[in-house]
Amino acid sequence: MSNNKGVFVAIQIVIEKLVFGGDGMGYLPDGRAVFVPYVIPGEEVAIEIITEKKHFARAKLVEIIKPSEKRVIPVCPFFGICGGCHYQQLSYPHQIAVKRDILIDQFQRFAGIHISELLQVFSADSNLDYRNKIQLHVNSAGRLGYQMAHSKTIVPVDECHLTVGDFQDLLELLNFEENTAVERVSCRWDSNGELLILLDSKSLIPPEMETDMGASIVHRSPAGEIVLAGDNCQYFEILDKSFSVSAGSFFQANTSQAEKMVSYLLENLSVSNDDILADLYCGVGLFSKFFAPKAKLCIGIESSSSAVADYAVNLDEFDNVRIYEGLTEKIFPFLDVQPDVVILDPPRAGLNVKVADALGKSDVNVIAYVSCDPSTLVRDIKRLQRHDFHIKSIALFDQFPQTYHIESICILERK
């Protein structure tokens, strides 16, 4: 907000609560909601408006006038500049409390569903040094960094406290020339500590690399993937089961929390040897591998070619498994068998409406919905409620401490 001379004027507000997305919410003098990052409920702050809409505004934090007793000193000097973390100003127990409140509020506000008595919360074993995968961007000077929040601007960084591997060692390995064709660098450490580096580039010509880097390196361009060093796959251990994961395949970024998610499903999802199980958006088969031994038939559906290939390897020991490659909305409604139980782990956008409708019209009795976005989860559950599904249990898994992200599993049964 500015005066008639164009000079920005700081506004004092009190932060009411944190909302999904990482921002705190308060109210402007005219009654509009305003969203501010890196604040804590109860704090009195001075803000500067950066975006104004008819019913709300967005602002940046100028000064903390009255800090919360819950505020802590962020561990990373890039907090508030790099867009990777959102909650380092909060102690970890309070981060968990905030995420629990947000998930409860999302269900109550947008679906009229009260989940507080059903909800279990699984905190992370470590709130730092937990990510087995990160994605860095390369700027025009060849420096590696993360993008700013709500921006494509790259912030060069020389430390990160979320990786399971040593970040300093990683930076020493990766040196790029100015104006390199490499745009993104994905780094993933497997259960043996082996590092795989995936270089994304628009150029068909791979960059020159040293051969003694001590890591597997894969170059990905419009022409496909080329292995420059080592191998193009890694191995992850989840509850004593091994998973082969190719460079381009998705796998859970927090291994210990992935184990808790599998354990939760094993304890709460009943599958018998008379049941046909469909694992939608199945990836490399994380859930199928544990439930295939329990089911009469296990069907996986996945759109990623590399993940489908990994699924075939990871489930090779079972004779009662099928895998289909393609979009779930183009395959699931046309299966030649009717599943009794469905596990689904869709992307952040949630279920395609055709999938939700097909589930409603099917003979499926039980759904385990693995979600990485509570807003699309609530939307999809509202759709499924129209087909007589109701929530049996729900659990929050803190896959990504220091961030606003909320992972959950909701088990639905048909009435």
N, C-alpha and C positions, 0 to 999 in steps of 0.2 A: 504494500500500500504506500502511496507517495502523496506528497502535498502538491500544490499547483506549480511549484518550482522544480518538480521532478526529484526531490530529495526523499529518500526512503525513511519512513518513520517506524521505529520499533514499537510493537504492541505487546502489552503484558497480558498473559492469560494463565489459567491454571489447567494443567493436564488432567483430564478426567479418567482416561483409560487407554490401554494399548489395543490396537485393532490388528486384524490379520493383514500382513504386509509389512509389519515392523514399525509403523508410525504410532505416535501418541495422538490422541484426539482431545481438543478443547473447543471452546466457543469464542467467537469474535464478539465484540460489543453489539453488532447488529444481529446476533443470534445464529449466524451461520457456523457450521462445524468447520474446524481447521485442523489439518493433519501435519504433524511435525515429527521428524525422525530423531532418534537418539535421546529420547526423554523418558520419564518415569511418571506413572500416575501420582498425583498429589503435588508435583513440582510446580512452582511458580516460575515462569520463564518469559523472556523477551524474545519475540519472533519477528521475522521479516517476511511479508507475503511475497511469494514468487509466482503463484498462479491463482487466478480468481475465477470462479464459476458462479452461477446464479445461486446455488444452494450450499456451496462449500468452497474452501480455499486450501491451498497447500503453502507451507511456509518453511523457512530454514531457521534453525536455532541460532540466536544471537548471543544470549546470556542466560545462565541458570541463576535466577534471583534467589530462590529458596530450594536447595537440593533435597531430594529424598534421602532418608536414612538407608534406603536400599541401594543407593548408588555406590558403585565400586570403581576403582581405577582400571580402565581397559588395559589388557595385557599387550595389545599391539599398537604401535605408534601410527599405523595407517587406518585405525578404526575411525570411521566418520569421513574418510576420504575414499578409500576403496569400498566398493559396494558389496563385498562378500559377507560381512557380519553386520548384525543389526542390534544385538542385545549385550554387547560386551560391557555396557554401563551397568548391567544388572548382575547380581550374584546368581549363581546357577540355580539354587533352590527357588529363587523368585522367577527365573526364566521358566521353569517348569510350571509354577503356579499360573503364570500369565498364559502359557499355551493351553493349559487345562481350561482356564476361564474362557479363552477365545473359542475353543472347540465347543464348549457348552453353549456359549452365546450364539454361535453360528447355527446350531441345531434349533435352539429355542426361537431365535429371531426370524429365521427364514423358513422353518418347517413346522414350528410349534411343537417340537419334540423335546421332551425333557430327558436328558441322558445322564445327569449327575450321579444317580444311584447305580447306573449300569457301568459307568466308566472306570476302567483301570488305567493307571499311568506307569509306564516303564521308562525311568530315567536312563540316560547314557552312563556307561561305566566310567567314561572319561569325557569331560566337556572340552578338552583340548587334545590335539594329536590323535584324532580319530578318523580322519578322512583317508580312505585308500585311493581316492581319485580327486584330482583337481584339473581345472581347465584354465590355462593362462593365455593371454593375448600378446601379440608382438606389435610394438609401435614402429613408427618409421625409422627410429634410431636403432632398432634391433633390440630394444629393452623389453623384458618380460614383465607383465603385470596383470592386474584384474581391472575390469570395467567399473567405473563409478556407478552408483545407484542411479537408475532411470537415465542412463547415458551410455553412449558408445565410446566415450573418452577413456583411454587406457591410463591407469595409474601404475607406473613402475614401482615395484616393491622389492625389498631385499630381505624380507622375513614374512613368514606365515606360520601361525601357531595351530593350524587345524590339521596339518598333514601327518600321516603315520611315518612317512619317510622324512629324512633331513632336508629341509628346504634350501639351506645354504649349499649343500652338496649338489642339489638339483640345479641351482643357478650356475654353479661352476661347470657343470656338464654342458649347459646350453648357452652357446654364444652365437649370435646371429649378426650378420652384416646389416648395414643400413639398407632400408627399402627391400628387405628380403621378401620373397614370395610367400613365405610361411606366415599364415594369419593366426592360427591357433595351435596351442601345444597342450595335448591331454596327457597327463602323467598318472600312472596307476601302479600301485605296489600290491603284489599278491600276498597270499598267506605265508609264503616263504621269503618275503621281503624283496622279491625280484621286481625290478622296475621296467615298465613298458612305456615308451614315449610314442605318441601318435601325433604326427605332424600334418596339419590340414593346410592345403595349399591349392590355389587356383592354377598354379603352374604344373605342367605335366612332367617337368624335369625336377627330380629330387635334388635337394641341396647337398653340397659336399659335407660329409660327416666323418669325424674320426672313428676308427674301427675299435678302439680300446676304451670305449666309454663305460663299459660295465653295465649296459642296459640294452634291452631290445628296442629297436627303432623301426617304426613303420611310417611310410609316407603315403598319405591319402590325397588323391586329386581326382578331377573328373574322369581320369583314365582308370581309376581303381586304386587298389592298395599294392604297395611294393615294400617288401621287407628289406631294410637297409642293414640291419644287424640283429643277431639273435633270432627270436621266434615271434610269431604273430599271435600267440596265445599265452595265457597265464593260468594259474591253478589256485583256486580258493577252497578252503576247508570250512564247511558249515556243519556243526554237530557231527563231526567225524565222517562226513561225506564230501567227496572231492568233486569240484566243478571246473571244467575246462571253459575258459572265457576268452574269446577272440578279441583282437584289438578294437574292432568296431562294435562289439556287443555291450549292452548295458548289464551292469551288475550293481547290487546295493553298495553304496559308498561307505557304509558303516557296518563292518563285518559283525561285530558283537551284537549290535541291535538287530541285524538280519537274523541272527541265531534266536534272539528273543521272539521275533515275529514268527519264525517257523515253529518254535516251541508253543507259542500261543495257539496257533492253528492246530497243531497236533492235539492240544488239550481241549480245544473248544469246537472243533469241526469234526463231526461224526461221519465217517466214510466206511462202508462195509463192502465185503466182497461181492455183494449183489448190485452195487451202485456203479453207474457210469459217471465219471468225473470229467468235466471240461475245465481246462486251465486256459483262460482267455488272456491275451497279452502276456504269454507265458515266458517270454525271454529265453534264457538258456536252460530253463527247467528247474529253477530253485525250489518251487513248491511241488511240482510234479514228481520230483525224485523222491520226496518223502511220502507222497500219497499214492503213487502208482502201485506199491506193494499192497495197499489196502483195498484198492478198487477192482472191479471186474474189468473195466476199460478206462484208460486215461487218455484224453484227447487234448493236445496242445494246439493253440492257434497263435501265430506270431507273424508280424509283417517284416521284420528284419531278417535278411538272408543269412547274415553271419550268426545271429542268435539261433535261427532254425538249425543251422549246421551244428552249433554247439549243443543244442537240445538233443539232436540225434546221437551225439557222442555221449552226453551225460546220462541219457536214458537207454543206452544200448543194451544194458543187462536185462531189460524187461521185454517180455513178449506181448504185453497187453497195452501197448502204447502206440498212438498215432500222432503225427505232427503235420499240420497244415500251414503252408506259407501264404500269407496274404492279409488283407484288412479284415479285422474281426467282423465288421458289419456286412462283409460280402461272403463270409464263410459260415459263421455261427447259425444264422437263421435257416440255412439250407443243409445242415448236417443230416445224414441218413439215420441217425440214432438220436434218442431223446435223453439228454443228461439228467441225472437226479440231483447232482451237486455241482456247483460252479464256483471256481476261484477266479477272481478277476483283479488285475493290477494295471489299470489303464494309465495313460500319460496324464499330465496335469490338466488337460482339457476335459478329462472324465469320459463318460460313456457316450458314444455316438447314439443318437436317439433311436436308430434302428436296432441297436443292440439291446437297449433298455426295453423296447417294445417286444423284441423277440424273446427276451427273458420272461416278460409278463405273459406271453402267449404259450410259453413252453410248459413242460411238466416238471420243471426244476422246483425243488422244495426248499433247498438251502443255498444261499449265496454267501461267500466270504469276499467282501469288497476291501481290497488293499488300496488305500488312497494316499496321495501326496499333496492334496489340496482340499481343505474342508469345504470350501465354497462349492466346488463341483460335486463333491461327495454328497452334500446336503441336497443339492439340486437333483442328483440322480436317485437318491433314496426317496425323495418326494414322488418321483415318477414311478418307482417300484412299489410304493405304498398303494398306488391306484390298482395294483395287481395283487393286493392282499399280502404283501411282504411286510414284516415288522421286525424291529431290531431285537435280537436276542442278547447280544453282548457287543461291547465296543471297547477298544483299547487304543491309547495314545502311545506311540513309540518315538522318543526323542532321537531321531536319526541325525539331526543337525544342530547340536548346541551352538550357542552364540548367534543363531540366525532365527528368523521368524517361521521357518518351515515346520510344518506339522504333518507327520506321517501317522496314519491310523489304520486299524482293521475293524471293520464292522461286519458282524455275522447276522444275516437276515434269514428268517424262516417264514414260510407261507402259512397264513392262518388256516 
